[in-house]
């Protein structure tokens, strides 16, 4: 595995979101199949929290539902309208607690009707970021659906394409943890300190070689996120919530080839 940056490079935060339900189809024998039809219904609450670029508050009422009288099943689904066909190959979900129920990803070229199944992810979701990658596909409407139980604790969702792989070695990584203490003195020179934050790490990543396309991707990340919004850094073992710590500077080392250093600050 490689070090990677995952961020919203397809415009999830500006996509139009709409809640609704998926209705499972049946075969000729009346048995459930994998054909799902999306309908526009008001089912999920606080769905705007999924794209507010904030990992604190969760959307709610997101579940698979069984009608006890009719036996019919419906699946809550959050639709993302990107406005035009958009190429995607991963989804990032932030959970404020661990979750064992399943999430489905679907897409369609119409706002309602039968959707195309991308996959159902059944592995346990851990607290904080969970990245699920899949075969690249393009469509205007993308869906995240609750395929089993009640899916609690999703505070943020974003899609993306071609996560940025960082060509670095162990020698190119420096990890530090600042004191995060505020030191001041009164008029009579009485000094006091106050711990103002938890101990958050800082990563310094030295990138010796970048292609022109990699440079463009990093410039896009810096332009959209600056140090205001958080994204995801994967260090080959864990996913970390980070933001840019310093502006990026690129050095041209050959034709269409660059080097840079990236400072990432961990976010609580």
C-alpha positions as CSV (number, residue, x, y, z in Angstrom):
1,X,0.0,0.0,0.0
2,X,1.1,3.6,-0.6
3,X,0.6,6.9,1.2
4,X,-2.4,8.6,-0.2
5,X,-4.5,11.7,0.1
6,X,-8.3,11.3,-0.2
7,X,-10.3,14.5,-0.8
8,X,-13.5,15.7,-2.5
9,X,-12.2,16.3,-6.1
10,X,-15.6,15.8,-7.7
11,X,-17.7,18.5,-6.0
12,X,-19.6,16.4,-3.4
13,X,-19.9,19.4,-1.1
14,X,-21.7,21.4,-3.8
15,X,-23.9,18.5,-5.2
16,X,-27.6,18.7,-4.6
17,X,-28.6,16.1,-2.1
18,X,-32.0,14.4,-1.9
19,X,-33.4,11.7,0.3
20,X,-35.5,8.8,-0.8
21,X,-35.9,5.1,-0.8
22,X,-34.9,2.1,-2.8
23,X,-37.5,-0.6,-3.4
24,X,-36.1,-4.1,-4.0
25,X,-37.5,-5.9,-7.0
26,X,-38.5,-9.5,-7.3
27,X,-38.0,-12.3,-9.9
28,X,-40.7,-14.2,-11.6
29,X,-41.0,-16.5,-8.6
30,X,-41.5,-13.6,-6.3
31,X,-38.1,-13.8,-4.7
32,X,-36.1,-10.6,-4.0
33,X,-33.4,-9.8,-6.5
34,X,-30.7,-7.2,-6.8
35,X,-32.8,-4.7,-8.8
36,X,-33.5,-1.5,-6.9
37,X,-35.8,1.4,-7.8
38,X,-35.2,4.8,-6.3
39,X,-38.2,7.0,-5.3
40,X,-38.2,10.6,-4.0
41,X,-39.5,10.4,-0.5
42,X,-38.8,12.3,2.7
43,X,-37.2,9.7,4.9
44,X,-33.8,10.8,6.2
45,X,-33.4,13.6,8.7
46,X,-30.5,16.1,8.9
47,X,-29.2,14.8,5.6
48,X,-27.5,18.1,4.9
49,X,-24.9,17.2,7.6
50,X,-23.5,14.6,5.2
51,X,-21.9,17.4,3.0
52,X,-21.4,20.3,5.4
53,X,-17.6,19.6,5.7
54,X,-18.0,19.1,9.4
55,X,-17.4,15.7,11.1
56,X,-19.3,16.6,14.4
57,X,-23.0,16.1,13.7
58,X,-24.6,13.0,12.2
59,X,-27.5,12.6,9.9
60,X,-30.3,10.5,11.4
61,X,-33.2,8.1,10.5
62,X,-31.1,6.2,7.9
63,X,-32.1,2.6,7.8
64,X,-33.6,-0.4,6.0
65,X,-37.3,-0.6,6.9
66,X,-39.9,-3.4,7.0
67,X,-43.6,-2.7,6.8
68,X,-45.1,-5.0,9.4
69,X,-48.5,-5.0,7.7
70,X,-47.5,-5.5,4.1
71,X,-44.1,-7.2,4.5
72,X,-42.7,-4.7,2.0
73,X,-39.1,-3.6,2.4
74,X,-37.7,-0.1,1.6
75,X,-34.1,1.1,1.9
76,X,-33.3,4.7,2.8
77,X,-31.0,6.2,0.2
78,X,-29.2,9.6,0.0
79,X,-28.9,10.8,-3.6
80,X,-26.2,13.1,-4.8
81,X,-26.9,15.1,-8.0
82,X,-23.6,16.3,-9.5
83,X,-25.4,18.1,-12.3
84,X,-23.5,16.2,-15.0
85,X,-22.0,12.8,-15.5
86,X,-19.2,12.5,-12.9
87,X,-16.4,9.8,-12.8
88,X,-16.0,8.3,-9.3
89,X,-14.0,5.4,-7.8
90,X,-14.2,5.8,-4.1
91,X,-16.4,7.0,-1.3
92,X,-15.2,8.3,2.1
93,X,-17.5,8.1,5.1
94,X,-16.9,9.5,8.6
95,X,-18.6,7.7,11.5
96,X,-18.7,9.0,15.1
97,X,-19.1,5.4,16.4
98,X,-18.3,1.9,15.0
99,X,-21.0,0.5,12.8
100,X,-21.7,-3.1,11.6
101,X,-24.6,-2.6,9.3
102,X,-24.1,-2.5,5.5
103,X,-23.8,0.5,3.1
104,X,-24.6,0.3,-0.6
105,X,-23.3,2.5,-3.4
106,X,-25.4,3.0,-6.6
107,X,-25.6,5.4,-9.5
108,X,-28.1,6.4,-12.2
109,X,-28.5,8.7,-15.1
110,X,-32.0,9.8,-14.0
111,X,-33.3,11.3,-10.7
112,X,-35.7,8.3,-10.2
113,X,-36.0,4.8,-11.4
114,X,-33.8,1.7,-11.4
115,X,-30.3,2.3,-10.2
116,X,-27.0,0.5,-11.1
117,X,-25.4,-1.3,-8.2
118,X,-21.8,-0.5,-7.5
119,X,-21.4,-2.6,-4.4
120,X,-22.5,-3.4,-0.9
121,X,-19.9,-2.9,1.8
122,X,-20.5,-5.2,4.8
123,X,-17.2,-5.0,6.6
124,X,-17.3,-3.3,10.0
125,X,-17.0,0.5,9.8
126,X,-14.7,1.9,12.4
127,X,-14.9,5.2,14.2
128,X,-13.7,8.1,12.0
129,X,-12.9,7.7,8.3
130,X,-13.7,4.7,6.3
131,X,-12.7,4.6,2.6
132,X,-14.3,2.2,0.2
133,X,-12.8,1.9,-3.3
134,X,-14.5,0.4,-6.4
135,X,-14.3,0.1,-10.1
136,X,-14.4,3.5,-11.7
137,X,-17.8,4.5,-13.2
138,X,-19.5,7.7,-14.5
139,X,-23.0,9.0,-13.9
140,X,-24.8,12.1,-12.8
141,X,-26.7,10.7,-9.8
142,X,-24.9,8.7,-7.0
143,X,-26.4,7.1,-4.0
144,X,-25.4,6.0,-0.5
145,X,-28.0,3.5,0.9
146,X,-28.6,1.7,4.2
147,X,-28.7,-1.9,3.1
148,X,-29.2,-3.4,6.5
149,X,-30.4,-2.4,9.9
150,X,-30.1,1.2,11.1
151,X,-26.9,2.9,10.0
152,X,-26.0,5.4,12.8
153,X,-23.3,8.0,13.1
154,X,-22.5,9.1,9.6
155,X,-21.3,12.7,10.0
156,X,-19.7,13.3,6.6
157,X,-19.6,11.7,3.1
158,X,-17.6,12.6,0.0
159,X,-16.9,10.9,-3.3
160,X,-13.8,11.2,-5.3
161,X,-11.7,9.8,-8.2
162,X,-8.1,8.8,-8.4
163,X,-6.9,9.4,-4.9
164,X,-3.5,11.0,-4.9
165,X,-0.7,8.6,-4.3
166,X,2.4,10.2,-2.6
167,X,5.7,8.7,-3.8
168,X,7.6,8.9,-0.6
169,X,9.8,6.6,1.5
170,X,10.2,6.3,5.2
171,X,13.1,8.7,5.1
172,X,10.9,11.4,3.6
173,X,8.4,11.5,6.6
174,X,8.8,13.5,9.7
175,X,6.2,13.2,12.5
176,X,6.1,15.7,15.3
177,X,3.7,16.5,18.2
178,X,3.7,20.2,19.3
179,X,3.2,21.1,22.9
180,X,0.0,23.1,22.1
181,X,0.3,25.3,25.2
182,X,-0.4,29.0,25.4
183,X,2.3,30.9,27.4
184,X,1.7,34.5,28.6
185,X,2.6,36.8,31.4
186,X,0.8,39.5,33.4
187,X,1.8,43.1,33.8
188,X,3.9,42.2,36.9
189,X,5.7,39.5,34.9
190,X,3.8,36.5,36.4
191,X,4.0,33.8,33.8
192,X,1.2,31.3,33.3
193,X,0.6,28.5,30.8
194,X,-2.6,27.0,29.5
195,X,-3.0,23.8,27.5
196,X,-5.3,24.8,24.7
197,X,-5.7,21.7,22.6
198,X,-5.2,17.9,22.6
199,X,-1.8,16.6,21.4
200,X,-2.2,16.6,17.6
201,X,0.4,15.3,15.2
202,X,2.1,17.1,12.3
203,X,3.4,15.2,9.3
204,X,6.1,16.7,7.1
205,X,6.1,14.7,3.8
206,X,9.0,15.2,1.4
207,X,8.0,14.4,-2.2
208,X,11.0,14.1,-4.4
209,X,9.2,13.5,-7.7
210,X,5.8,14.7,-8.9
211,X,4.3,14.5,-12.4
212,X,2.6,17.5,-13.9
213,X,-0.8,15.9,-13.2
214,X,0.2,15.3,-9.5
215,X,1.2,18.9,-9.2
216,X,-2.1,20.0,-10.7
217,X,-4.0,17.8,-8.3
218,X,-2.2,19.2,-5.3
219,X,-2.8,22.8,-6.5
220,X,-6.5,22.0,-6.8
221,X,-6.5,20.6,-3.2
222,X,-4.8,23.7,-1.9
223,X,-7.1,26.0,-3.8
224,X,-10.3,24.3,-2.6
225,X,-9.3,23.3,0.9
226,X,-6.6,25.8,1.9
227,X,-6.1,25.3,5.7
228,X,-9.9,25.7,6.3
229,X,-11.3,22.2,5.5
230,X,-10.1,18.8,6.5
231,X,-9.4,15.8,4.3
232,X,-8.0,12.3,4.7
233,X,-4.3,11.2,4.8
234,X,-3.6,7.4,4.7
235,X,-0.2,6.5,6.1
236,X,-0.3,2.8,5.0
237,X,-1.9,1.8,8.3
238,X,-4.5,4.4,9.4
239,X,-6.7,7.1,8.0
240,X,-6.1,10.5,9.6
241,X,-8.2,13.6,9.5
242,X,-5.8,16.4,8.5
243,X,-5.6,19.9,7.0
244,X,-2.9,21.7,5.1
245,X,-0.4,23.2,7.5
246,X,1.5,25.4,5.1
247,X,1.1,26.7,1.5
248,X,2.6,24.4,-1.1
249,X,5.8,25.3,-3.0
250,X,6.9,23.4,-6.0
251,X,10.4,23.1,-7.3
252,X,10.9,22.0,-11.0
253,X,13.6,19.3,-11.1
254,X,13.1,18.4,-14.8
255,X,10.7,18.9,-17.7
256,X,7.2,18.4,-16.3
257,X,8.7,17.0,-13.1
258,X,8.6,18.6,-9.6
259,X,9.4,18.2,-6.0
260,X,7.6,19.6,-2.9
261,X,7.1,19.2,0.8
262,X,3.6,18.8,2.3
263,X,2.8,19.8,5.9
264,X,-0.3,18.1,7.3
265,X,-1.8,19.0,10.6
266,X,-3.9,16.5,12.4
267,X,-7.4,17.6,13.3
268,X,-9.4,16.4,16.3
